[in-house]
Amino acid sequence: MTDSAVPRPSQAQDDLLGKPPVHPAASEASRLLCAGVHLHDGYRDAVIEQLYVQEQRIVAPSAGFDAARVLAHALHARRAQLGWAAGILAAWLLGAVLSRGIVATLFFPGVLLALAPWVRGPAGEPPVYRRVLAYLMRWYGRISLVLIGLLVLGSAVFGLFEDDPEPDGYSGGSTSYDPYGTGSSGSDGFGDSLPDASDVGVSLLTGSVSDGSGAGSAWVALFFLAVIASLVGLQRGQFARLMTQELSRKSFPDLAADPAERGPGERFRRLQRRIRLEQHAPLIMYAEENPFCGAGTPYRPWNLAVELRPREGAPTEPLDNARILRRIVPLLEALRVPSPHGSSEGAAAVRDRLRELVVDECVFLPAAGLPRRSDAPYGPDAFEQHRGRAVEEGGEGRRHFLRIRVGGWSEQVVVTVFVRVHTQGGMLMLEVAPHVLKPVHTLFRDADRAAHRHRNNNAFGKAVWALTRTPASAVHALVVLGRGAASAWKLLTAGNDGALAEGPAFSVRELGADDEASLFQDMDVDRYLKSIEDRVNGGVQLALREAGYETDEFEQKIVHIGAGGVFIESAKDSAIGIGDHNDIRRSGPAAPAGPGKKNSPGSGRSPGAAPERKPRTGEK
């Protein structure tokens, strides 16, 4: 795959046996994540930190999106925001100097308004003390801004109509009179003819604006406040134009026309090529603390073990892991076939996401021990060697999985099921690990709506939007410049380019995901999982029957696990209660299970008993 072209499926490929999913670089999930790095400072910094600064880290698998394109827009957004932040801060500093400190009086209320959301915190229901403190900070800042604004406006307007002629030899800022003009009173006529910052501050705080001393400075302050507000509004307008141009639904699939893809710097181009080599490779280099990084939240993983018992009177055949997988794959691929519609045109119009189901094999390898990131064995020959060895072994570090993926809701809800089969010592172990990627965060999904609202707002509404965000713009500019400087410093001093290779710390897709899904999306997830798990179980059962083994025990355990229960093979010396409000007591002595004994041999893990890991979330 080239970096500048997204292959489009031909009409011949879109047949009754299924159709390929949209290319990850052109998916809706990629587009919204690219919009997210322009909208959310914390998410943008996390993307750059994970994919650009920490060069030694291998990228997590990118299910349904292109991490390289998200990184390109993150760097593009940072360059643009650093420019806007420098301009806004320069306007603040220049205005504070030329207005004799009047503009600087707005800085403290702006700090309060900027810190109030941080004090409240991202939680939906923060503690009472946080809410109260944030409320007081917000309203104290607002009231202060209103009072200062009225005083500045009053000084500018009413000061123009004051006629305060000065006698000869009298200096405007001095209280002594020097008839000879020798300056012996300790002040010169030029230096005291202009009010200093302390005089303006006192006049603003006391309301004494009728002496005309602060009129010019007040007009200068109003001018620079208008300039700052214009910069804030223009920055928002740039984002709105971005959503109608390269990030629009019409233009986004054209990868070659995206300016962010042509970002400067050899480091970016090198990492861009590296990410696109790693993110969709069947060989997954993982970190031990999070091997399924990038797949989403575990969704009721389960496993079971059955003994391979030959059927009476039936010859048995050798049963290895590869043979079982060969029976599972055709059943899974049959899920792509739509229901009969009487004609090929009607079947081709079916939009069920199961038609885009992807079945492949992957091998997990620990990244620990690699001297450099470029030493990872991503070649096709290396993968075949690892797959051939891992499919029949029960290794701890290297593991082979059958991977089944369905991307629903424009790749925003991705269901991935990892299936591992292992036969050892006359036992068959089946491991099923479903994972679900939740939809993209609400803020990112609303990017088109926010841009459309800003473009179609009237001039007064745009002006009010910019003015309400002007007081806190200096703090935001300082934060942006500080984060950029910290990132550049780490890039220069951390030595990540020569560090030992590491697995991914987190997935930028999981970081940009929402915590919840809609009811329709949850229903689709259940439908995908039940369909896939039923076909997996059917394939294993078919392989057992064809090889001459009994399937009764396997079928019974599958029924119990599918119903959300725990299979109990033996009820001897046990008490079982059915229904509610039961009082179960044991009369005999408790016999602890010794070494080699099992309380419930052959029992499988209940799907409902597996804890669900919350997805990692960034600063929301």
PyMOL commands that set and color helices and strands:
alter all, ss='L'
color gray80, all
select helices_A, chain A and resi 24-26+28-39+41-53+67-98+103-120+128-159+189-192+197-206+215-244+255-257+259-262+266-278+321-336+344-348+353-356+373-375+380-390+442-445+447-455+459-469+473-493+496-498+508-511+519-546+552-562+607-609
alter helices_A, ss='H'
color red, helices_A
select strands_A, chain A and resi 283-286+297-298+302-307+358-366+399-408+413-424+427-437
alter strands_A, ss='S'
color yellow, strands_A
deselect
rebuild
show_as cartoon
